Amino acid sequence: MKKTVLIVLLACALPTVSWSQRLRKSEFESGMIEKGNKVGVWEYYAYTRDGRQVIVQKYDHTANKLVFFRPVEDVPYDVELQPGQWTRSRVDQPPMFIGGDPVLSTYTTKLVYPTVAQDRKLQGKVLVSFAIDTLGRASGHKVLMSVGGGCDEEALRVCRTIPNQWIPARKDGRAVPVVYEMPFTFKLQPVTQ
C-alpha cells in the first residue's frame, strides 16, 4: 500500500510532459519532439571565437514565436516600409533563420563545386539576394556578385532549397519585408602531393 501511494505521489509531482514527447539535444539545438515535430521552446546554440557555446535563439515552435535572440551586428537592410517603397534602413530585429546560422549552414553546405569552375580554377564568393516577407517566406532570388563557371547557378539552386523558416525582420514593433543577402564561397582545395 505504501509503495502504491508513493508511486501515485511521485507521478503527481512530475511535470506534465506527454510520454510521447522526447528531448532532442545536439551541439546546436535542444528541445522537445512530439510525433516528429518540434514543440515548445527550443534553444539554439553557436560558438564564440574563443570556443564558448552561447544561446543565439530561443524559439517557441508551438506558438511560432521568437522568444529570445542574441543581438548581432547592426546591419542596414533594404526595407519595404510602405507598399512598393524600399528604403535602406536599420531594423529593430534582423531577419533570422529559425535555429540561427548553424542550422542554416546545414543547407548551405550542400553546395556542389561545378566541374567547369574547378577546371578553369574559378573561385570566389557568389552573393545571392532575396526578399523575406512578413510571413518569413523567401522569394525573388537573384545573383548580386558573380563568379561564373556554373557557381552562380549552383548558389541559386542551393539558396532556393532553403526552407521558408525565416523569422521576419521587425521595425517599430511590426514585421517588415527586407532584402537579405547571403554569400556562398567557392574555394579550391590545395592539391597535396
Secondary structure, DSSP 8 states (H G I E B T S, - for coil): -HHHHHHHHHHHHS----TTEEEEE-SSEEEEEETTEEEEEEEEEEE-TTS-EEEEEEEETTTTEEEEE-------EEEEEETTEEEEE--SB--EETTHHHHHHHHHTT----HHHHHTT--EEEEEEEEE-TTS-EEEEEEEE---TTHHHHHHHHHHHS-S-EE-EEETTEEE-EEEEEEEEE-------
